[in-house]
Structure formats: C-alpha cells, structure tokens
C-alpha cells in the first residue's frame, strides 16, 4: 500500500496544543505587573517594618516565579505539539504547569506562616501610613491582574445526558489562583495595618499573615488534587464512562468488559475499549456508536467473539 493511501487512518496527536492559548499573553502581562509590585512591596516592607507587607511582597515574588513557569508551559507545549516523542502530544504540559504552581503555592504558604509566627514572638515597630499606602497600591495591581486572568479563565462547561465535563486550562487556573492569593494577602495586610494603627493591635499584622497562609494552602490542595489525577491518568468521571458504556451496549449482543478513559489534553479524552460480542463487528461500527458529546481522541478497540456453548 502507498503511504498516501494510509492517510485517512492517520491522525495528529497535537490536540490543538500548537495553537496559542488565550492565557499565554494574559500571563505575560501579569508577570510584568507582579514583578514591579514585588520589588516595591519587599523594599517598603523592610523599610517600614510591616510583616504583612513584607509577606505580601515575598508572596508576589514567589508568584512571579510561578507565573514564569506557567508562561514557559504554554510556550513549551505549543512548540513541541508535533514532537513525536510525546505519545499523546503535549496536552499534559499545561496540567504539569498547574501542578507545579500548586506545589509552589503550598511552599509559599508554609513560609508565610513561619515568618508570621516569628513576628508574633518578636514584634517589630511598623510605619503604618506608608505601609498602608503601599499595600493599597498592591491590592489595586492584584485586582487588575485578577481581572486580566479571569477574563480568559477557561470554564467551558459541557452539559448533556451522558456527560458533564469542565474544560479547564489548569495552567491558567494556577496563574489565576496565584494572583488571587496575592490580592487576598494585600487585603489582609491593609486590614491588619488599619487595626494596628487605630487600635494599637500590632499583633494583627502577623496574625493576618497566618490567616492568608491557611487560605492559600487550601487553594493549593484543591489544585493539586485536580492536576495530579490527570498526570496519573486517572479514569474519566463516572458519568463519562457510563455514557460510553451505555452507547456501546445498545446492541444486546455486545458488552464492554474493559474500559479505560483518561485525559490527554484539556477537555480531550483517549480511550481503550474491550468489547465481547456474540456477533463481532468492525471497530468502525463501534466507533460510530460512541456519544458525540464526549470529546474522544485516539480510540483503540479490542473486539472478541463470545461463543455460546
């Protein structure tokens, strides 16, 4: 057979990862904003003696690094989308970027908590007016960053009788959570500084650092759960599996005896399906029975004949 005659049976494994994703440019813009604000908050936090402000600046610095990883993941996935050494393309690079960002979130929350506890033990004097001004400026920058990333936050929901999936850009979600955490710590810093200024409760500053650390840790755990399942080829949601099984077992002569469905790119599944039938059909017959509302790519069928005794 000639190579061109086999073309109809061949298909790409890039799953649209060679296309520039909306989150890439947004992430680069936010990196620039975050870096500038990081330098300002760290320097003024040291100068004015505010732990909340310093924690917010360090938090921003860590997030600038994390956002850089997110940006790298976008570029790498796009440039290597057609690289044949990746069996199912580079769709999981996006998820890996999100997972890495979640790990960094957890580390940074631990550092914030430790530094805040140390400030509770050994309080320092704070230049409240200057610190409040810088923290407010940080909150404005963080708010703009949240808006930029949320404008492209990929929450495409697919609803159907068989399926309910969320097409998440985990890389963008990671970047979004990072800047959202920055906005939260800025808000907590302002609150703590105002309480400290007007009521003399200097201990509120490190206490808010601890509260912020706990909330950031919770966000990181949620992102770790959603991304690790994809990286470990966790089975698709039960509703997706049931939709595939029901569509293939409409034929009373056939039964699905083994079913593996896992994510290979955001919102895209790959499947290996074993069918036993008393009257086996061509794999194309079963492929046509698959539900159209579930985005399946690279489907492999194993069809065995069941002989009645």
C-alpha positions as CSV (number, residue, x, y, z in Angstrom):
1,X,0.0,0.0,0.0
2,X,1.2,3.5,-0.8
3,X,1.8,6.0,2.1
4,X,-0.8,8.4,0.8
5,X,-3.5,5.7,0.8
6,X,-2.9,5.3,4.5
7,X,-3.5,9.0,5.2
8,X,-7.2,8.6,6.1
9,X,-6.3,6.2,9.0
10,X,-3.6,8.5,10.4
11,X,-4.2,11.4,12.7
12,X,-2.4,14.1,14.7
13,X,-1.7,13.9,18.4
14,X,-1.3,17.6,19.0
15,X,-5.0,18.1,20.1
16,X,-4.7,21.8,19.2
17,X,-1.8,22.4,21.6
18,X,0.1,24.0,18.7
19,X,-2.3,27.0,18.9
20,X,-1.5,29.9,21.1
21,X,-3.8,29.8,24.1
22,X,-5.6,32.9,25.4
23,X,-4.0,32.5,28.8
24,X,-0.4,32.9,27.5
25,X,-0.5,36.7,26.7
26,X,-2.5,37.4,29.8
27,X,0.0,35.5,32.0
28,X,2.9,37.5,30.5
29,X,1.2,40.8,31.2
30,X,0.5,39.8,34.8
31,X,4.2,38.7,35.3
32,X,5.3,42.2,34.4
33,X,2.8,43.8,36.8
34,X,3.6,41.3,39.6
35,X,7.4,41.8,39.3
36,X,7.2,45.6,39.6
37,X,4.9,45.4,42.6
38,X,7.0,42.7,44.2
39,X,10.1,45.0,44.2
40,X,8.1,47.8,45.7
41,X,6.4,45.8,48.5
42,X,9.6,43.9,49.6
43,X,11.6,47.1,49.8
44,X,9.0,49.1,51.6
45,X,8.0,46.1,53.9
46,X,11.6,46.1,55.1
47,X,11.8,49.8,55.3
48,X,8.5,50.3,57.2
49,X,8.7,47.1,59.4
50,X,5.4,45.5,58.2
51,X,5.4,41.7,58.3
52,X,2.1,41.6,56.4
53,X,3.5,43.9,53.7
54,X,6.8,42.0,53.5
55,X,4.9,38.7,53.3
56,X,2.8,40.1,50.5
57,X,5.9,41.2,48.7
58,X,7.6,37.8,49.1
59,X,4.4,36.2,48.1
60,X,4.3,38.3,45.0
61,X,7.9,37.4,44.2
62,X,7.2,33.7,44.6
63,X,4.2,34.1,42.3
64,X,6.3,35.9,39.7
65,X,8.5,32.8,39.5
66,X,5.4,30.5,39.5
67,X,3.8,32.6,36.7
68,X,7.0,32.3,34.8
69,X,6.7,28.6,35.0
70,X,3.1,28.9,33.7
71,X,4.3,31.0,30.8
72,X,7.1,28.5,30.0
73,X,4.5,25.7,30.0
74,X,2.4,27.5,27.4
75,X,5.4,28.1,25.1
76,X,6.8,24.6,25.5
77,X,3.5,22.8,24.8
78,X,3.0,24.9,21.7
79,X,6.5,24.5,20.3
80,X,6.6,20.7,20.9
81,X,3.0,19.9,19.9
82,X,4.1,18.0,16.9
83,X,7.1,16.3,18.6
84,X,6.6,12.5,18.0
85,X,8.5,11.6,21.2
86,X,5.3,12.6,23.2
87,X,3.0,9.6,22.6
88,X,-0.2,11.7,23.2
89,X,1.1,15.2,22.4
90,X,2.0,17.9,24.9
91,X,-1.6,18.4,26.3
92,X,-0.4,17.5,29.8
93,X,2.3,20.1,29.9
94,X,-0.5,22.5,30.7
95,X,-1.5,20.4,33.6
96,X,2.1,19.9,34.8
97,X,2.4,23.7,34.9
98,X,-0.7,23.9,37.0
99,X,0.6,21.2,39.3
100,X,4.0,22.9,39.7
101,X,2.3,26.1,40.5
102,X,0.2,24.4,43.2
103,X,3.3,22.9,44.8
104,X,4.9,26.4,44.9
105,X,1.7,27.8,46.5
106,X,1.9,25.2,49.3
107,X,5.6,26.0,49.9
108,X,5.0,29.8,50.0
109,X,2.1,29.4,52.3
110,X,4.3,27.5,54.7
111,X,7.0,30.2,54.6
112,X,4.3,32.9,55.2
113,X,3.0,31.1,58.2
114,X,6.5,30.6,59.7
115,X,7.5,34.2,59.2
116,X,4.2,35.4,60.7
117,X,4.7,33.2,63.8
118,X,8.2,34.6,64.3
119,X,6.8,38.1,64.2
120,X,4.2,37.2,66.8
121,X,7.0,36.0,69.1
122,X,9.2,39.0,68.3
123,X,7.1,42.0,67.3
124,X,8.7,45.0,65.4
125,X,7.6,48.6,65.0
126,X,5.6,49.4,61.9
127,X,5.4,52.7,59.9
128,X,1.6,52.3,59.4
129,X,0.8,55.2,57.0
130,X,3.5,54.3,54.5
131,X,2.8,50.6,54.7
132,X,-1.0,51.1,54.2
133,X,-0.3,53.2,51.1
134,X,1.9,50.5,49.5
135,X,-0.4,47.7,50.5
136,X,-3.3,49.6,48.9
137,X,-1.3,50.1,45.7
138,X,-0.5,46.3,45.8
139,X,-4.2,45.5,46.1
140,X,-5.0,47.6,43.0
141,X,-2.3,45.9,41.0
142,X,-3.5,42.5,42.1
143,X,-7.1,43.4,41.3
144,X,-6.1,44.3,37.8
145,X,-4.2,41.1,37.4
146,X,-7.1,39.0,38.7
147,X,-9.3,40.8,36.1
148,X,-6.9,40.1,33.3
149,X,-6.6,36.4,34.0
150,X,-10.3,35.9,34.9
151,X,-11.2,37.3,31.5
152,X,-9.7,34.2,30.0
153,X,-10.4,31.8,32.8
154,X,-11.4,28.7,30.8
155,X,-14.7,27.5,32.4
156,X,-16.3,25.9,29.3
157,X,-18.9,23.6,30.6
158,X,-20.3,20.8,28.6
159,X,-23.7,19.5,29.8
160,X,-25.5,16.6,28.3
161,X,-27.5,13.5,29.3
162,X,-24.3,11.5,29.2
163,X,-21.6,13.9,30.3
164,X,-20.8,16.8,32.5
165,X,-17.2,17.9,31.9
166,X,-15.2,21.0,32.7
167,X,-12.6,22.0,30.0
168,X,-10.1,23.6,32.4
169,X,-6.9,25.3,31.4
170,X,-5.1,24.1,34.6
171,X,-2.1,26.3,33.8
172,X,-4.3,29.4,33.6
173,X,-6.1,28.3,36.8
174,X,-2.8,28.1,38.6
175,X,-1.8,31.6,37.5
176,X,-5.3,32.9,38.4
177,X,-5.0,31.4,41.9
178,X,-1.6,32.9,42.4
179,X,-2.8,36.4,41.7
180,X,-6.0,35.8,43.6
181,X,-3.8,34.8,46.6
182,X,-1.8,38.0,46.2
183,X,-5.0,40.1,46.2
184,X,-6.1,38.3,49.4
185,X,-2.8,38.9,51.2
186,X,-2.9,42.5,50.2
187,X,-6.4,42.9,51.5
188,X,-5.5,41.2,54.8
189,X,-2.4,43.3,55.1
190,X,-4.4,46.5,54.8
191,X,-6.9,45.3,57.4
192,X,-4.2,44.3,59.8
193,X,-2.4,47.6,59.4
194,X,-5.5,49.7,59.9
195,X,-6.3,47.8,63.1
196,X,-2.7,48.2,64.3
197,X,-2.7,51.9,63.5
198,X,-6.0,52.9,65.2
199,X,-6.3,50.3,68.0
200,X,-2.6,49.6,68.7
201,X,-3.1,45.8,68.0
202,X,0.3,45.3,66.3
203,X,-0.2,41.5,66.7
204,X,-2.9,41.7,64.0
205,X,-0.3,42.2,61.3
206,X,1.4,38.7,61.7
207,X,-2.0,37.1,62.6
208,X,-3.4,38.1,59.1
209,X,-0.2,36.6,57.6
210,X,-1.2,33.3,59.2
211,X,-4.8,33.6,58.0
212,X,-3.6,34.3,54.5
213,X,-1.2,31.3,54.6
214,X,-4.0,28.9,55.6
215,X,-6.3,30.1,52.8
216,X,-3.6,29.9,50.2
217,X,-2.7,26.3,51.4
218,X,-6.4,25.3,50.9
219,X,-6.3,26.6,47.3
220,X,-3.1,24.8,46.6
221,X,-4.5,21.5,47.9
222,X,-7.6,21.8,45.6
223,X,-5.4,22.5,42.5
224,X,-3.0,19.6,43.5
225,X,-6.0,17.2,43.6
226,X,-7.4,18.2,40.2
227,X,-4.0,18.2,38.4
228,X,-2.4,15.1,39.9
229,X,-5.4,13.0,38.8
230,X,-4.8,13.9,35.2
231,X,-1.0,13.5,35.5
232,X,-1.5,10.0,36.9
233,X,-4.0,9.0,34.1
234,X,-6.9,8.9,36.5
235,X,-10.1,7.5,35.0
236,X,-12.6,9.9,33.5
237,X,-15.6,10.9,35.6
238,X,-18.2,8.1,36.1
239,X,-20.8,9.9,34.1
240,X,-18.4,9.9,31.1
241,X,-17.6,6.2,31.5
242,X,-21.3,5.4,31.8
243,X,-22.2,7.4,28.7
244,X,-19.6,5.5,26.7
245,X,-20.6,2.1,28.1
246,X,-24.4,2.7,27.5
247,X,-23.8,3.8,23.9
248,X,-21.8,0.7,23.1
249,X,-24.2,-1.7,24.8
250,X,-27.3,-0.6,23.0
251,X,-26.6,-3.7,20.8
252,X,-27.8,-6.5,23.0
253,X,-25.2,-8.8,21.6
254,X,-22.2,-6.7,22.8
255,X,-20.8,-6.0,26.3
256,X,-18.0,-3.7,27.3
257,X,-15.7,-5.8,29.5
258,X,-12.8,-3.4,29.9
259,X,-12.9,0.4,29.7
260,X,-10.0,2.9,30.2
261,X,-10.7,6.6,29.5
262,X,-8.2,9.3,30.6
263,X,-7.4,12.9,29.8
264,X,-4.7,13.7,27.3
265,X,-5.3,17.4,26.8
266,X,-7.7,19.9,28.4
267,X,-11.2,18.5,27.7
268,X,-9.9,15.7,25.5
269,X,-10.0,12.0,26.4
270,X,-8.3,9.0,25.0
271,X,-9.8,5.6,25.3
272,X,-9.0,1.8,25.2
273,X,-12.2,-0.3,25.0
274,X,-12.5,-4.0,25.1
275,X,-15.8,-5.5,23.8
276,X,-17.1,-9.0,23.8
277,X,-19.9,-9.8,21.3
278,X,-21.8,-12.9,20.1
279,X,-21.7,-11.2,16.6
280,X,-18.5,-9.1,16.5
281,X,-18.5,-6.1,14.2
282,X,-15.8,-4.0,12.6
283,X,-14.2,-1.4,15.0
284,X,-15.6,1.4,12.8
285,X,-19.1,0.1,13.7
286,X,-18.5,0.6,17.4
287,X,-16.7,4.0,16.8
288,X,-19.9,5.3,15.2
289,X,-21.9,4.3,18.3
290,X,-19.8,6.5,20.6
291,X,-21.6,9.6,22.0
292,X,-20.8,12.7,20.1
293,X,-20.9,14.9,23.1
294,X,-17.8,13.4,24.7
295,X,-14.6,14.6,23.0
296,X,-12.6,11.4,22.4
297,X,-9.3,11.1,20.5
298,X,-7.1,8.2,19.8
299,X,-9.6,5.4,20.5
300,X,-8.4,1.8,20.5
301,X,-10.9,-1.1,20.3
302,X,-10.4,-4.7,21.1
303,X,-13.2,-6.9,19.9
304,X,-13.5,-10.5,21.0
305,X,-16.1,-13.1,19.9
306,X,-18.2,-14.7,22.6
307,X,-19.2,-18.2,21.5
308,X,-22.4,-19.6,23.0
309,X,-21.9,-23.1,24.3
